[in-house]
């Protein structure tokens, strides 16, 4: 994530980059048993979680605008929003 941020915003560092060493030292405070599955808090319960969140973003961009911008990067294939024009 930090590399991506530096790529998009040359000369800047994301705040989490400063915190990573501290977070690594705190690993022992995490609950045993590993990560839990991601929660699907979207209206698209029938989709796998990542696809559901992508669909939610596309729906938001289509209905609420403005669509997202990609800084120093191309738009990902999943982010294509179909726009209907009514005359």
Secondary structure, 3 states (H helix, E strand, C coil): CHHHHHHHCCCCCCHHHHHHHHHHHCHHHCCCCCCCCCCCCCCCCCCCHHHHHHHHHHHHHHHCCCCCCCCCCCCCHHHCCCCCCCC
